[in-house]
Amino acid sequence: VQLQASGGGLVQAGGSLRLSCAAASVDGLTMYAMAWFRQAPGKEREFVARIHWNGVATDYEDSVKGRFTISRDNAKNMVYLQMNSLKPEDTAVYFCAAGRKSWGITASGYAYWGQGTQVTVSS
């Protein structure tokens, strides 16, 4: 599985961004949980959101609940992260990840990673 994240940028606090993750996989994404992680300078990579391979179950890190929404389109092999009401503390490099029948919130549970896209939120 190859993943390509895009959509990052510079936005003012309170603004919105939509991250996209394009996947290339010989067997599609239907058996893969997809997740977004982020890593700020000097900090460890942290879980942000995940979506089950059934496309229904989702889960979020507490600080983004109610502001971020993860979704997927298996027909297009795409995963999205809609980020609203952005805060300066959301500034980080955001990574999409895929794990075959994996359902966890630790980075080690995902075998495939995109290259990351920078999100910067100014105050």
N, CA, C and O of each residue as an XYZ file, in Angstrom:
492
protein
N       0.843     -1.183      0.000
C       0.000      0.000      0.000
C       0.884      1.240      0.000
O       1.799      1.368      0.813
N       0.596      2.140     -0.916
C       1.312      3.414     -0.961
C       0.316      4.526     -0.667
O      -0.795      4.542     -1.197
N       0.732      5.452      0.186
C      -0.159      6.517      0.627
C       0.450      7.872      0.314
O       1.657      8.071      0.456
N      -0.389      8.796     -0.109
C       0.057     10.145     -0.446
C      -0.887     11.129      0.213
O      -2.053     11.234     -0.167
N      -0.379     11.854      1.207
C      -1.187     12.839      1.915
C      -1.027     14.211      1.281
O       0.043     14.557      0.781
N      -2.096     14.981      1.308
C      -2.061     16.334      0.770
C      -3.116     17.184      1.471
O      -3.944     16.677      2.227
N      -3.067     18.494      1.201
C      -4.088     19.385      1.729
C      -3.655     20.262      2.878
O      -4.424     21.109      3.334
N      -2.443     20.078      3.355
C      -1.974     20.913      4.444
C      -1.729     22.343      3.987
O      -1.789     22.654      2.797
N      -1.454     23.196      4.951
C      -1.185     24.583      4.622
C      -1.178     25.457      5.853
O      -1.176     24.973      6.985
N      -1.175     26.754      5.611
C      -1.194     27.753      6.685
C      -2.602     28.324      6.799
O      -3.190     28.754      5.807
N      -3.132     28.324      8.007
C      -4.481     28.819      8.229
C      -4.532     29.552      9.565
O      -3.777     29.240     10.485
N      -5.414     30.513      9.658
C      -5.579     31.235     10.924
C      -6.398     30.403     11.904
O      -7.191     29.550     11.506
N      -6.194     30.664     13.169
C      -6.985     29.986     14.194
C      -8.474     30.187     13.923
O      -8.921     31.285     13.590
N      -9.222     29.107     14.073
C     -10.646     29.141     13.786
C     -10.988     28.719     12.378
O     -12.156     28.504     12.054
N      -9.979     28.599     11.543
C     -10.196     28.218     10.158
C     -10.323     26.717      9.976
O     -10.344     25.950     10.938
N     -10.408     26.320      8.704
C     -10.607     24.913      8.360
C      -9.629     24.472      7.279
O      -9.167     25.267      6.461
N      -9.335     23.191      7.306
C      -8.561     22.538      6.254
C      -9.126     21.145      6.050
O      -9.692     20.547      6.964
N      -8.964     20.643      4.844
C      -9.354     19.263      4.558
C      -8.136     18.526      4.023
O      -7.620     18.852      2.954
N      -7.686     17.540      4.768
C      -6.576     16.712      4.333
C      -7.108     15.535      3.535
O      -8.177     14.999      3.828
N      -6.355     15.147      2.533
C      -6.704     13.991      1.717
C      -5.557     12.998      1.730
O      -4.391     13.379      1.840
N      -5.894     11.733      1.618
C      -4.899     10.675      1.548
C      -5.296      9.752      0.400
O      -6.320      9.072      0.458
N      -4.477      9.740     -0.630
C      -4.719      8.873     -1.774
C      -3.929      7.586     -1.590
O      -2.737      7.613     -1.283
N      -4.603      6.468     -1.780
C      -3.972      5.173     -1.556
C      -3.887      4.384     -2.849
O      -4.794      4.409     -3.680
N      -2.785      3.691     -2.994
C      -2.613      2.759     -4.096
C      -2.368      1.390     -3.495
O      -1.405      1.177     -2.759
N      -3.261      0.465     -3.823
C      -3.164     -0.869     -3.236
C      -3.682     -1.885     -4.233
O      -4.695     -1.653     -4.892
N      -2.999     -3.000     -4.345
C      -3.399     -4.013     -5.323
C      -4.753     -4.627     -4.964
O      -5.473     -5.102     -5.842
N      -5.098     -4.618     -3.676
C      -6.379     -5.195     -3.277
C      -7.333     -4.165     -2.689
O      -8.267     -4.514     -1.967
N      -7.090     -2.876     -3.005
C      -7.979     -1.835     -2.504
C      -7.803     -1.605     -1.015
O      -6.850     -2.099     -0.413
N      -8.720     -0.857     -0.423
C      -8.623     -0.495      0.994
C      -9.693     -1.134      1.859
O      -9.792     -0.834      3.048
N     -10.491     -2.010      1.273
C     -11.663     -2.483      2.005
C     -11.321     -3.277      3.255
O     -12.164     -3.418      4.141
N     -10.099     -3.800      3.345
C      -9.720     -4.573      4.525
C      -8.752     -3.807      5.432
O      -8.144     -4.387      6.331
N      -8.617     -2.503      5.188
C      -7.658     -1.715      5.940
C      -8.350     -0.679      6.810
O      -9.212      0.062      6.340
N      -7.967     -0.633      8.077
C      -8.301      0.528      8.884
C      -7.379      1.662      8.464
O      -6.211      1.444      8.138
N      -7.916      2.864      8.476
C      -7.134      4.031      8.088
C      -7.102      5.002      9.256
O      -8.062      5.115     10.019
N      -5.992      5.693      9.381
C      -5.848      6.605     10.512
C      -5.038      7.826     10.121
O      -4.288      7.819      9.145
N      -5.208      8.855     10.899
C      -4.369     10.035     10.816
C      -3.617     10.187     12.136
O      -4.186     10.054     13.220
N      -2.343     10.465     12.011
C      -1.495     10.786     13.152
C      -0.880     12.156     12.879
O      -0.912     12.651     11.752
N      -0.331     12.749     13.909
C       0.379     14.017     13.715
C       1.600     14.055     14.617
O       1.670     13.387     15.648
N       2.558     14.864     14.185
C       3.787     15.008     14.958
C       4.215     16.462     14.929
O       4.500     17.023     13.871
N       4.254     17.060     16.108
C       4.723     18.433     16.256
C       6.223     18.412     16.551
O       6.740     17.400     17.023
N       6.924     19.505     16.282
C       8.367     19.551     16.532
C       8.700     19.205     17.973
O       8.113     19.749     18.908
N       9.642     18.298     18.137
C      10.074     17.919     19.472
C       9.137     16.994     20.221
O       9.374     16.674     21.386
N       8.072     16.563     19.560
C       7.103     15.686     20.220
C       6.990     14.364     19.481
O       7.391     14.236     18.325
N       6.435     13.388     20.183
C       6.222     12.100     19.558
C       5.002     12.135     18.639
O       4.114     12.977     18.778
N       4.991     11.206     17.711
C       3.837     11.084     16.828
C       2.631     10.644     17.648
O       2.724      9.721     18.456
N       1.498     11.311     17.434
C       0.316     10.999     18.223
C      -0.879     10.705     17.325
O      -1.002     11.222     16.215
N      -1.744      9.862     17.850
C      -2.981      9.493     17.168
C      -3.929     10.681     17.093
O      -4.046     11.458     18.041
N      -4.603     10.813     15.956
C      -5.594     11.869     15.782
C      -6.984     11.279     15.553
O      -7.935     11.619     16.256
N      -7.092     10.386     14.558
C      -8.399      9.817     14.217
C      -8.194      8.511     13.466
O      -7.153      8.294     12.846
N      -9.202      7.640     13.529
C      -9.147      6.381     12.803
C     -10.540      6.049     12.296
O     -11.546      6.492     12.851
N     -10.576      5.260     11.229
C     -11.845      4.810     10.677
C     -11.710      3.345     10.314
O     -10.747      2.930      9.670
N     -12.687      2.578     10.738
C     -12.692      1.134     10.537
C     -12.824      0.803      9.048
O     -13.311      1.615      8.262
N     -12.379     -0.412      8.670
C     -12.520     -0.819      7.271
C     -13.984     -0.938      6.861
O     -14.283     -0.951      5.667
N     -14.912     -1.025      7.830
C     -16.327     -1.036      7.452
C     -16.845      0.362      7.092
O     -17.972      0.522      6.623
N     -16.005      1.357      7.321
C     -16.370      2.714      6.963
C     -17.344      3.383      7.899
O     -17.763      4.515      7.660
N     -17.711      2.689      8.971
C     -18.726      3.218      9.880
C     -18.104      3.658     11.205
O     -18.290      4.796     11.637
N     -17.376      2.767     11.835
C     -16.808      3.077     13.149
C     -15.664      4.076     13.021
O     -14.780      3.929     12.177
N     -15.698      5.080     13.865
C     -14.633      6.075     13.903
C     -14.238      6.342     15.349
O     -14.969      6.009     16.281
N     -13.089      6.939     15.513
C     -12.593      7.242     16.849
C     -11.659      8.443     16.743
O     -10.962      8.620     15.744
N     -11.657      9.258     17.784
C     -10.872     10.487     17.748
C     -10.107     10.696     19.051
O     -10.534     10.266     20.123
N      -8.991     11.352     18.932
C      -8.271     11.807     20.109
C      -9.114     12.889     20.768
O      -9.781     13.663     20.082
N      -9.088     12.944     22.080
C     -10.009     13.809     22.820
C      -9.950     15.278     22.380
O     -10.986     15.936     22.289
N      -8.772     15.783     22.111
C      -8.647     17.215     21.829
C      -9.233     17.621     20.474
O      -9.423     18.810     20.216
N      -9.521     16.642     19.604
C     -10.059     16.976     18.279
C     -11.518     16.578     18.135
O     -12.145     16.878     17.119
N     -12.063     15.909     19.135
C     -13.460     15.495     19.067
C     -14.364     16.710     18.880
O     -14.210     17.728     19.555
N     -15.307     16.582     17.951
C     -16.227     17.677     17.670
C     -15.681     18.695     16.685
O     -16.423     19.548     16.198
N     -14.390     18.613     16.387
C     -13.783     19.559     15.431
C     -13.303     18.860     14.159
O     -13.379     19.434     13.073
N     -12.817     17.644     14.285
C     -12.285     16.900     13.149
C     -13.238     15.768     12.777
O     -13.915     15.198     13.632
N     -13.273     15.457     11.489
C     -14.083     14.343     10.999
C     -13.278     13.537      9.991
O     -12.782     14.073      9.000
N     -13.156     12.250     10.255
C     -12.474     11.350      9.325
C     -13.518     10.640      8.489
O     -14.581     10.267      8.985
N     -13.202     10.454      7.206
C     -14.112      9.742      6.310
C     -13.284      9.015      5.263
O     -12.088      9.259      5.103
N     -13.951      8.121      4.561
C     -13.253      7.361      3.532
C     -14.174      7.092      2.365
O     -15.395      7.036      2.515
N     -13.576      6.927      1.202
C     -14.292      6.549     -0.010
C     -13.514      5.391     -0.616
O     -12.552      5.598     -1.355
N     -13.935      4.172     -0.298
C     -13.192      2.995     -0.757
C     -13.210      2.864     -2.278
O     -12.270      2.325     -2.863
N     -14.252      3.345     -2.912
C     -14.328      3.256     -4.367
C     -13.241      4.092     -5.025
O     -12.758      3.768     -6.110
N     -12.864      5.175     -4.349
C     -11.828      6.055     -4.884
C     -10.483      5.846     -4.190
O      -9.498      6.503     -4.529
N     -10.442      4.926     -3.213
C      -9.211      4.696     -2.440
C      -8.714      5.996     -1.801
O      -7.533      6.334     -1.873
N      -9.642      6.706     -1.180
C      -9.324      7.983     -0.564
C      -9.771      8.009      0.895
O     -10.777      7.404      1.265
N      -9.013      8.712      1.698
C      -9.369      8.968      3.091
C      -9.217     10.470      3.316
O      -8.322     11.109      2.763
N     -10.102     11.015      4.132
C     -10.112     12.458      4.342
C     -10.103     12.784      5.833
O     -10.547     11.993      6.665
N      -9.593     13.957      6.143
C      -9.700     14.479      7.499
C     -10.142     15.925      7.385
O      -9.356     16.795      7.009
N     -11.398     16.180      7.710
C     -11.923     17.532      7.733
C     -11.620     18.134      9.088
O     -12.036     17.601     10.117
N     -10.898     19.242      9.094
C     -10.479     19.872     10.337
C     -11.106     21.263     10.426
O     -10.816     22.141      9.613
N     -11.947     21.446     11.401
C     -12.611     22.736     11.623
C     -12.171     23.332     12.955
O     -11.611     22.637     13.803
N     -12.427     24.610     13.127
C     -12.094     25.314     14.378
C     -10.654     25.037     14.785
O     -10.377     24.703     15.937
N      -9.760     25.176     13.847
C      -8.358     24.844     14.100
C      -7.754     25.759     15.151
O      -8.104     26.934     15.262
N      -6.841     25.190     15.914
C      -6.157     25.905     16.990
C      -4.652     25.860     16.743
O      -4.167     24.958     16.060
N      -3.913     26.814     17.286
C      -2.446     26.779     17.111
C      -1.831     25.463     17.573
O      -0.830     25.026     17.004
N      -2.396     24.831     18.574
C      -1.855     23.562     19.055
C      -2.108     22.403     18.096
O      -1.602     21.304     18.323
N      -2.870     22.620     17.042
C      -3.041     21.598     16.013
C      -1.892     21.618     15.009
O      -1.816     20.751     14.139
N      -1.008     22.588     15.122
C       0.131     22.693     14.216
C       1.015     21.462     14.319
O       1.477     21.108     15.404
N       1.247     20.814     13.191
C       2.035     19.572     13.167
C       2.132     19.093     11.724
O       1.482     19.622     10.822
N       2.959     18.082     11.540
C       2.934     17.326     10.287
C       1.931     16.196     10.479
O       2.001     15.443     11.451
N       1.008     16.090      9.547
C      -0.053     15.085      9.629
C       0.252     13.947      8.667
O       0.589     14.166      7.503
N       0.127     12.727      9.180
C       0.416     11.523      8.416
C      -0.838     10.662      8.311
O      -1.577     10.507      9.284
N      -1.072     10.110      7.136
C      -2.103      9.080      7.037
C      -1.424      7.717      7.105
O      -0.277      7.551      6.692
N      -2.156      6.761      7.630
C      -1.615      5.427      7.839
C      -2.674      4.381      7.551
O      -3.872      4.630      7.690
N      -2.213      3.206      7.148
C      -3.119      2.095      6.849
C      -2.640      0.846      7.566
O      -1.444      0.562      7.634
N      -3.605      0.106      8.099
C      -3.288     -1.151      8.756
C      -4.301     -2.200      8.366
O      -5.504     -1.990      8.521
N      -3.832     -3.335      7.859
C      -4.744     -4.375      7.405
C      -5.385     -5.045      8.617
O      -4.714     -5.675      9.433
N      -6.689     -4.890      8.705
C      -7.469     -5.428      9.818
C      -6.849     -5.055     11.162
O      -6.834     -5.844     12.107
N      -6.343     -3.837     11.213
C      -5.745     -3.327     12.438
C      -6.671     -2.280     13.021
O      -7.200     -1.445     12.286
N      -6.878     -2.308     14.335
C      -7.774     -1.323     14.936
C      -7.155     -0.852     16.232
O      -7.502     -1.338     17.309
N      -6.236      0.094     16.130
C      -5.550      0.577     17.302
C      -5.262      2.059     17.186
O      -5.538      2.686     16.164
N      -4.706      2.604     18.245
C      -4.376      4.033     18.242
C      -2.881      4.256     18.414
O      -2.441      5.378     18.664
N      -2.105      3.195     18.283
C      -0.658      3.366     18.352
C      -0.066      3.238     16.955
O      -0.560      2.472     16.127
N       0.981      3.984     16.705
C       1.599      4.001     15.384
C       2.085      2.618     14.966
O       2.088      2.285     13.781
N       2.489      1.831     15.927
C       3.026      0.502     15.606
C       1.978     -0.423     15.007
O       2.317     -1.448     14.415
N       0.715     -0.070     15.157
C      -0.348     -0.902     14.617
C      -0.625     -0.683     13.147
O      -1.460     -1.376     12.565
N       0.056      0.266     12.538
C      -0.172      0.604     11.136
C       1.119      0.385     10.355
O       2.162      0.953     10.679
N       1.030     -0.440      9.333
C       2.225     -0.848      8.603
C       2.596      0.114      7.465
O       3.741      0.143      7.016
N       1.627      0.889      7.013
C       1.859      1.717      5.841
C       1.613      3.179      6.176
O       0.645      3.530      6.851
N       2.525      4.029      5.682
C       2.484      5.449      6.030
C       2.697      6.321      4.808
O       3.461      5.973      3.907
N       2.011      7.464      4.784
C       2.277      8.483      3.793
C       3.420      9.370      4.237
O       3.985      9.182      5.315
N       3.753     10.330      3.407
C       4.942     11.147      3.650
C       4.670     12.317      4.589
O       5.621     12.952      5.046
N       3.429     12.623      4.889
C       3.109     13.724      5.791
C       2.826     15.014      5.049
O       3.387     15.282      3.987
N       1.944     15.805      5.635
C       1.623     17.125      5.094
C       1.590     18.117      6.253
O       1.004     17.840      7.300
N       2.216     19.266      6.061
C       2.358     20.239      7.141
C       1.087     21.060      7.315
O       0.543     21.603      6.353
N       0.628     21.141      8.546
C      -0.484     22.017      8.914
C       0.037     23.033      9.921
O       0.567     22.665     10.969
N      -0.116     24.304      9.599
C       0.323     25.370     10.491
C      -0.857     26.291     10.783
O      -1.474     26.833      9.867
N      -1.161     26.461     12.055
C      -2.278     27.298     12.474
C      -1.712     28.497     13.220
O      -1.060     28.351     14.254
N      -1.966     29.666     12.689
C      -1.451     30.888     13.314
C      -2.494     31.466     14.274
O      -3.701     31.330     14.071
N      -1.993     32.104     15.310
C      -2.902     32.676     16.328
C      -3.298     34.095     15.976
O      -4.054     34.726     16.716
